[in-house]
């Protein structure tokens, strides 16, 4: 009798607990959500973040507010979410490739593999190698020939150490056997005045950020890091077809939350993000940016992210990318 009462009581507790979890899932979110974008205004992360946030808000029934926290190649905003944000689903991070690379490139005050969890993959964006429209270097092959002829003389700007614009330059140096001067800025937008005027020779910028400058005639696109040519710029060759078979590089954009965030909240955010990137207007915008498919589901993107961290660790071990400290 005693044991049957205990079992009934235990069953009652489990039913109540299940109902509580279900209620939590249905009630989340009950207030606005902050999306931390750790990169500068006007860049691809900012642009994609804002359109995805607006669409997620429709599904969630609460505003998703984009907050820019740029600096240190994305580390400042990422650390804020990883170390300071409550693990309740109300603060999420729009992370990119530097979240994977900086684990191996520098000493961090957090471990993104332990302190963050994946919510959803959004897109993988290639880079364009661009130079001033006034430059005497008309093609990618011209650029490589000039760099080989003048080792340590030509320069490339970047959005900051560990970002895709920096790492693409490093990987090209290793692949082509050239020596370029790396000049970090606080965002790719800050590089363009110096690039256009010729004070900086090259920039490897995310295609979505670079297209406007290319189309306005202020800069010349020399090559893309994608595996195939962009439909938006079909005349621009890939680096892979220009003498470096297999060269392919891109920067993912994905949502993360603090470790320990309830699974129910992650599921709601994952669903809202997945629906957002399927909206025709957003699909078209991403296509214009040359976006490549990425695993979307939280579990699938978590594996992609862990593999990406290991990829950069391997590149550092092989000497293809130099640690920053």
Steps between C-alpha positions, in 0.01 A plus 500: 500500500775731600691433176189553283437835669862592438470407134177699464668800666803467276276476194314811612830690538611392152169613350532839672863531386404413142221755506742762633751431223223520239373825650854639494535412133167660416566816705847566356561770404297731721717808437739635232815309409842662449707387202863599558686565174873522586600676178487854364192673359429453130690173461349172386433381856311820579300484175408132534440531874242776458291327234510166684415668833198674347369174357567301818297758691195416287521133595585557867248778560765713670751751368853375428720803558839517325777643718841568344797420727797513259867466583790255533397302191164412651636395840346784703141422406555125512652517849209715616252229403721211613593639842250767601162423343242297690439155354129559450469541123454876512855579384638336186817552298536534125837331472731459204821330400719684755316306771656183355841638408585704809500190722831408334628847409493680833437469873130548570325571829234246404472171314228516232487118493398489868347841571272521195255265330384510139148621424495499117726535197394780266738527203857460385632808316804506267748785479587719206859613449474866403740780414466866407334572166808715428747219570731387222422141605214402269471128578559251780799361312643853477467531876678171571780584255549843659506350851760244397711768338481727807500280812395688813399812306131459417237522774152378581254645748266294717206530737733398782718209612333161466222617268441345159651804327823443691510121470428498127811714453705265716382192312570661164850593616561135594351363178675744265829532687466878530565744783241774556477761776187454713337824620206439739211746528190511722276379218511454124316829450796682654737343245327632188614866511864385517440228239330736255777759537770236452654518849404132542543262205240230567202403714339157533148607593181299538326514164185655644698795635716539189235486227385859546853635464563282195175599332564870568833470318708605803681167526584218262421138589794273418377160622253319724581241766187300415518162330313642203449840339229725637188552288513866606858542370543223241807663346698475827702174512542275802844473659471124449477536122778759494787269578412377851276192468304424814532850646165576658417714798192656653364643822193345655236702681322311777309556821629388839370522857672474840566142612225379729220674311184286534452260210143625459625854440767375257235309308277808468791717383623229260153471345467879461844529338434207262171658390666841457765384253234324294310824440524593129634852567776369728585211267537751217715730714730215599525384138609852401774473762623173347388298802566127505281249687589426862358248751207680662384273785663571837646148540631494143656843521659417837689216326593734211631755751705245695650374172578859399686564826709191432561611140667819620697315765633279218584800278699652788680169564587477129638856503249627243364755749717669761377539859445864598680474835 
